[in-house]
Amino acid sequence: MFEVTNDTNRRTVTVRLKGFVRPNEMKDFATAYRAATDAYAGGRHLVLADMRGLKALEPESATIFGEVVAYGRQRGCLMCAHVSDSTIARLQTARVASEAAPNDDITVDCVSLEEAERQLTKARTRHFLVNEQAAAHAR
């Protein structure tokens, strides 16, 4: 099961992956994620990755997931707040992400959706509001 939503006002793509995500479904997820990412045309944005209930990925699904992570990182993702309730799935997705983006320092592991939202709020303030305030002062 997957879901991808995009809140352009908050510059945040929300991803939900749950259960066993087989390769065909992961391909559909990748298409939806790329479309959400492309809405920013390479501009800065954030990601909330809700992986609660995700089971370990098959190798083909893991490969596709890694490609998706790299795609987002190459196209303006500033931070990914990651929530998982499975140590195995969290470790696997962290490994796949680090292979896709070896210098990945933008993933923040969170223990709950509430913590993830707090981290995203901080990132929005740091990356978007501060820059908008500075631009307003320059005018």
N, C-alpha and C positions, 0 to 999 in steps of 0.2 A: 504494500500500500504506500502510495506517495501522494503528496500534495505540495504544490508550489504556489505561493501567493506573492504579490508584489505591491508594497505600499510606497508609491513614488513620492508622496508627501514626506514620508519619514526616511526615504532613500534606503529601504530595507526589503530584501528578498527573504521570505520565510519558507523554509524547506521542512517538510515532515516526511520522514521515512520510518516505516514500521513493519514488523514481521519479516518474512522472507521476501526479498526483492530479487526476483529472477531476472536474467539478462534482458528479456524482451521488455519487462516493466522498467528496468533500469534505463534502457534506451529511450523509452517514453519520458521518464523522469529527466534524462539529460536534455532532451528536446525542450521540455517545459522550462528547465533551469536556464538553458542558454537564451531562450526567448526573454525571460525575466531579466537576465543580466544585460542583454542587448538593449533593453529599454533605456539604459543609462549611457549608451553610445560611448563606452569606455570611461565614463565619468565615475567619480567616487560613490561607493555605496557600501552597505553593510549586509551581513547575512545572519539570520537566526536559523541554526540547524538543529531541529528537534528530532533527535534520533531515539527517543524513548520507545522501547519495544522492538527496536531493530535487531534482527538476528544476524549472525555472521554471514558475510556475503560470499557467494560463490566466486571463484577466480575471475570469470568473465565480468560479473557484476562489479567486482572490486576494481577491475581495470577501467571500466566505463566511469565509475565513480571518481577514480583518480583523474581521468581526463576532464571531468566536470569541474573538479576542484582547481585544476590548472587553468581551465578556461576562465573561471571567475577571477582568479588571482591576476591573470594577465590583462583583465579588462576592468580594473578599478575597485575590486573588493578590498576594503581597508581593514575590516575585522569580521571574523566569523565567531559568533557566540554559539558554542556547541553544548548541547544537553543530551546526556545519555544515561540510561539506567542499567546498562550491561557493560561490565568491564571488558568482556571479549569484543563486543561491537565497538566500544570506544577505542580500544587499543588498535583494532584493525583499521578503523577509519583514520585514526591518527597516523598510523604507518603509511596508509595509502596516500594521505594528504602530504606527508613529509616526502614521499617519493615523487609526488607530482609537483611539489613546491619545496625543494630542499632547504631553503632558508626561510621557511614558514614561521614567522613570528607574529602572525595576526590571528591565530586561532586561540580563543579563550575558552577553556573547559569550565562549565558552570554546573552546579549541582541541582539547579531547578530553573524552571522558566522565569520565575521572578528574578533570580540572580542574573539570568541572561538578559532580561529586559533592562535591569539596572546597568549592566555593562554596556548595552547598546545605547542607552540614554547618555551615559558618560561619553561614549565615542561620538555621538551626534553633537554634543556640546563642544567637544574638543575639535572635531574635524569640520563641522558645518557652521554652527552658531558663532564660534570665535572668528572664523574667517568672514562671515557675513557682517559681524559687528565691526571688524577692522575695515572692511570695504565701505561700510556706511560712514565711518569716521573719515575716511580718505576723500569722501565726496564733498 
